[in-house]
Amino acid sequence: MTDAATAAAGPATRRLGEPEIAGLVAARLCHDLISPAGAIGNGVELMREIGGPPGPELDLVADSADKLAASLQFLRLAFGPAPAGESAGLAGVRRIARRWFAHQRAELDWPEGDGDSTRRAARLRLNLLQAAASSLPRGGMVTMRERATGGFAVRAEGPVVAAPEPAELWLSDAPAAPPPTPRDVHWLLAGRHAREAHAGLAVQRTETALILTATPPA
């Protein structure tokens, strides 16, 4: 590389790894799709304002558009890139999570509160919330509790708690872990995102609950 090319690239230039590229692709897809999803919702509201015929069909379109927009917003943060040192306000992260949970079988209990988090730790919060929600196929309650000593705990509780058997292996990225299906890939990502956030993860299972704990500095 010539001196001019080196200067143009800058001292921080490096080759991106596959996980980083995948995160960028996920963020790009969500970014490109959320605009038309929002436009559908705006179109429904306009039809209502000008006296369009109300009915279950319009309600279905409106609900589907909101679900799509909520999912894209949630997944953009949960699966997208999180540069080191970048911050994220917890109030905004909570709003994204609540909007997503409005379309899930499980409910979310995450008390109000302000404060900042690193973007990596915010991403991990959404990863573990998604893991908890996916463990409640018949609904239930997911609680998020910030800990005074740092870190946080996510608890999934319901009539059926069905976390996949290899969940702990995926969270620890164990070499013997079977590859996850697309339905379970968020478990593997949660473990990798925890390591990027320099957080420890602990899993506790009971007959009626699953508890996922992230220890500082998350």
N, C-alpha and C positions, 0 to 999 in steps of 0.2 A: 504494500500500500504506500502511495506517495505521501510526502509530508502534508500536502494540501488535503488529500483524502482523509488522512488521520485527523487533521484539525477539524474538518467538516463533521466527521463522525462523533468527535468529542471523546473525552477521557473515560466516560462511563459506558461507552458502547460495549455490548457483550452479546453473545448468541443466546436467544431465548430458549428455554427448555420446553418440552412438550406440554407440561401442565400449564405453563404461562400462556402458551399459544392457545390452548383449549379455553382458558379463562377469557382471553381476548375475543375469541370466536363467540363464546356464550354471551359476553357483554354486547358484542356487535349485533347478534341476532335479536336480543331483547330490545336493544335501542331501536332497531329498524322496525320491529313489529309493534312496539308500544304506541307509536304514533297513529297507525290506522285503527288500532283498538280503541284509542281515545276518540278518534273521529267517529266511530260507530256510536259510541255512547253520546257524543255531542249531537249526532244526527237524531237519535231517539228523543233526546230532550227537546230538540227543535220541533219535531213532529208533535210532541205533547203541547208545546207552547202555541202552535198555530192551529190547534184543535184537531189533530190527527185522531183517528179512531182508537180509543183505548181498548185494551183487551189482553188476554193471556199471551198472544203472540208477541206484542210489543214488550211486555214484561220479560218474556223469555230472552228476547234480543238484548234488552238492557242489562239483565242479570249476567248473560253470557259475556257481553262486552266488558262489564266491570270485573268479572272473574278473570278474563284474559289479561286485562291491564294490571290487575293485582298480582297475578302470577308472574308476569314479565318483570314487574318492578321488584318483586321478591327475589326471583331467580337471578336477576342482573346483579344484585348485591351478594347473594349466596354463592353464585358460581363464577362471578367475574373476578378480575384482577384486583389485588389490594396491595398497592405499593407500600413498602416499609415506611413508617413514620406518618402516613396519611391518617387524619382523624375523621371521626364520624360522630355526630350528635346522637345520643341514645334516644332522645325524644323522637327524632325522625325515623330511626330504626324501628322503634316500637310502633309507630304509625304504619309503616310498611308491613310489619308482622301482623298487626290487627286487621288490616285490610285483607291480607291473604287468608287469615283464619276465618274471616267472615264467610268464606266459601268452602271451608273444610268441615268434616264431620265433628272434629274435636273443637272445643272452645279454648280461648287463651286468657289466662290470668297473669297480667304483667303490670304491676302497679305503676302509677305515674311517677315521674322523676326526671330530673335533668342530669346533665353531666355529659362528658365526652368519653369516647372510646377510640382506640385505634381502629382503622378500617378493617384490619385483619381480625381483631377480636369481635367487631360487629358482624363480620361475615360468619365467624364461628357461631355466634349466637343464633343466626338464622339457620345455619346448618343443623344445629342440635334441635332447634324448634321443629324443623322439617322431619328430622329423625323421630322425634317424640310423637308428632302428629301421625306419621305413617305407621306407628306402632299401635294405634287405636282404631282398628277397622270398624268398630261399632260405636265410635264416638267416645267422649269422655272429656277430661280437663287436662290441659297442659299449663303448668305454672312456670314462670321464670322469676327467679329470685337472685338479685345481686347480693354479694356477700361483703360485709364490712371489711373483711381482711383481704378483699380482692377476689376476682373470679366470680363465678355465678353457677347456679344449679338449675337444671330443667327437669321437671317431674311430669311424667305422663301417667295418668290414672284413669281407669275406666273398667267397664264390665269385661272386656277382653284386651289384654296387652300382648301383642304379638310381634315383638322385635325379632328379626331374623336370627337364626342360630349363629351364623358367623359374624354377627355385629361387632363383638369385641375384637375379633381378628381383623376386620376391616378398619376399625378405629385405630388399631395399633400398627396397621400395615404389615401384619405378620407374613413372612414368606410362604407359610403353608395355607394362607387364606385362599379359598376358591374365588374366582373372579365374580364380582357382583353382576347382577342383571341391571339393565337400565332402570328398573323400578327401585333398586337398592343402592345405586351408585352414590347417593348423597352420604351414605355411611362412610364409604372410602374417602370421599372428599373431606368430610368432617375431620377425620384423623389427620389428613395431610394439612388441612388448614389450621388445625390446632398446633401442629409442629411449626408451621410458619409463624404463628402468633406466640411461640415459645410457651405454650400452655400445656399443662398435663390434663389428661382425661381419665375419669373414673366412671365405671358403670356398675350400677346396683340393680338387680332384678328381684321382684317379689311376685306373688301371684296376681296382684292387682296394680302394680306400679313398676315403672322403669324410671330410674333416676340417673341423669347424666350430669356430671360435675366437671367444670373446667376450673383448674387452679391457676393462681397468678403465674405470669403477668397478664392473662387475658382479661 
